[in-house]
Amino acid sequence: MFTNKYKSWEKNLVKLATFDTVEDYWCLYHHMKTPSELELGQDYSIFKEGIQPTWEDDANIRGGRWLIGFEKNNSHLDNVWLFTVLLVIGENFEYSDEICGVVVSVRTKSKLGVWLKNIGNKKAIFEIGNRLKRQLGIDERIKFHNHDKPQNMYTI
C-alpha cells in the first residue's frame, strides 16, 4: 500500500501481507478496504515475490503497463480491481510470466495498471491487454505506456 503521508516515497510504501494462492488472497480481501474506501492519493499494489512496485526494480525497468481509467472512485473500480487481481494471481493469461504486478491508484480520476516486464514482447502485451478487456467487460479504450515515457505506446 502507498499511504501518501510522508515526503519520502519509500516511507509511504507499506507491505500489508504476502500470499501464495487465490484462496489466500480471498481470505485477506475480506479484511481489507476496497479501493473506493481508500483516501485520495493512496494506492494498492500486488506484485510477484521479489518485485518492488517501482519502475526502477530490475523486473520492471524494461517494462510498461496497461492502464484502465475511471472517472470517479466507485464500486466499478472495486470490482475491476478484484477481478484483475484474481485473473493475475490465478495466472489466467497465456503470458502470465510477463506480468509483474497490479496497481490501483486512487485519484480524482483513478486508474488501474497491470505492469509487464518487457515492452519488446509485443505479442504478450496485446494478448494480455485484449484478455483484460474481454474478461473485465471493458468497452472503453485502454492504453499501454512504457514506464519511462508518458505517452501511449498502444491503445486497444
C-alpha positions in Angstrom: 0.0 0.0 0.0 1.1 3.5 -0.7 -0.1 5.8 2.1 0.8 9.3 0.7 1.5 10.6 4.3 5.3 11.2 4.0 7.6 13.2 1.7 9.7 10.1 1.1 8.2 7.7 -1.4 9.9 4.7 0.3 8.4 5.7 3.7 4.9 5.7 2.1 5.2 2.1 0.9 3.7 -0.3 3.4 3.8 -4.1 3.0 0.4 -5.3 4.2 0.7 -9.1 3.6 2.0 -11.9 1.5 0.1 -14.8 0.0 0.7 -17.7 -2.4 -2.8 -18.6 -3.8 -6.1 -17.1 -4.9 -7.6 -18.7 -1.8 -5.1 -17.0 0.5 -5.8 -13.6 -1.2 -9.5 -14.1 -0.9 -9.1 -14.5 2.9 -7.1 -11.3 3.1 -9.5 -9.4 0.8 -12.4 -9.7 3.3 -10.3 -7.8 5.9 -9.0 -5.0 3.6 -10.5 -1.8 2.5 -11.7 -1.7 -1.1 -10.1 0.9 -3.4 -13.2 3.1 -3.2 -12.6 3.3 0.6 -9.0 4.5 0.3 -8.1 8.1 0.6 -7.3 10.2 -2.5 -3.6 9.7 -3.2 -3.3 6.2 -1.9 -2.5 3.1 -3.9 -2.8 -0.7 -3.6 -0.2 -2.8 -5.3 0.2 -6.5 -5.6 3.4 -7.7 -7.1 5.1 -11.1 -7.5 7.5 -12.1 -4.8 10.8 -10.2 -5.0 9.5 -7.4 -7.3 9.0 -3.9 -5.8 6.2 -1.7 -7.2 8.8 0.7 -8.6 9.7 1.4 -12.2 13.4 1.1 -11.2 13.1 -2.5 -10.0 15.1 -4.9 -12.2 11.9 -6.7 -13.2 10.1 -3.5 -14.2 12.8 -1.3 -15.7 12.3 -2.6 -19.3 8.6 -2.8 -19.0 5.4 -0.9 -19.1 1.8 -1.1 -18.1 -1.8 -1.3 -19.3 -3.8 1.5 -17.8 -7.6 1.4 -17.2 -9.0 4.8 -16.3 -12.0 5.5 -14.1 -13.9 8.8 -14.0 -14.6 8.5 -10.3 -13.7 6.2 -7.4 -16.7 3.8 -7.1 -17.8 0.2 -6.8 -17.0 -0.4 -10.5 -13.4 0.4 -9.7 -13.6 -2.1 -6.7 -15.0 -4.8 -9.0 -12.4 -4.3 -11.7 -9.6 -4.3 -9.1 -10.8 -7.5 -7.6 -11.3 -9.4 -10.9 -8.0 -8.1 -12.2 -6.1 -9.3 -9.2 -7.9 -12.7 -9.3 -7.0 -13.0 -13.0 -3.4 -12.2 -12.4 -2.7 -14.3 -9.3 -4.7 -17.2 -10.9 -2.3 -17.0 -13.9 -5.2 -16.8 -16.3 -3.1 -15.4 -19.2 -1.0 -17.1 -21.9 1.9 -14.9 -20.9 1.4 -14.8 -17.1 5.2 -14.8 -16.7 5.3 -11.4 -18.3 3.1 -9.8 -15.6 5.0 -8.2 -12.7 2.0 -6.9 -10.7 -1.1 -4.8 -10.5 -1.6 -1.3 -9.1 -4.7 0.7 -8.3 -4.2 4.4 -7.8 -7.0 6.3 -6.1 -7.1 9.8 -7.5 -9.8 12.2 -8.8 -9.6 10.1 -11.9 -8.5 6.7 -10.6 -6.6 4.2 -12.6 -5.7 0.6 -12.5 -2.4 -0.6 -14.1 -1.2 -4.1 -15.0 2.6 -4.0 -15.1 4.5 -6.0 -17.6 8.2 -6.7 -17.7 9.2 -6.4 -21.3 8.0 -3.7 -23.8 9.7 -5.7 -26.5 7.3 -8.6 -26.3 4.5 -7.1 -28.4 2.6 -10.4 -28.7 2.4 -10.7 -24.9 1.4 -7.1 -24.5 -1.5 -7.4 -26.8 -2.6 -10.8 -25.6 -2.7 -9.5 -22.0 -4.4 -6.2 -23.0 -7.1 -7.9 -25.1 -7.7 -10.6 -22.5 -8.1 -7.9 -19.8 -10.7 -6.0 -21.9 -12.6 -9.2 -22.7 -12.6 -10.7 -19.2 -13.4 -7.5 -17.4 -16.1 -6.4 -19.9 -14.4 -3.1 -20.6 -15.8 -1.2 -23.6 -13.6 1.9 -23.2 -10.1 2.0 -24.7 -7.2 1.0 -22.6 -3.7 2.3 -23.1 -0.2 0.8 -22.8 2.6 3.1 -21.5 6.3 2.4 -21.3 7.3 3.1 -17.7 9.8 5.8 -18.5 7.7 7.7 -21.2 4.4 9.5 -20.6 2.9 8.8 -24.0 0.9 5.8 -25.1 2.6 3.1 -27.0 -0.6 1.2 -27.8 -4.3 1.6 -27.5 -6.9 -1.1 -27.8 
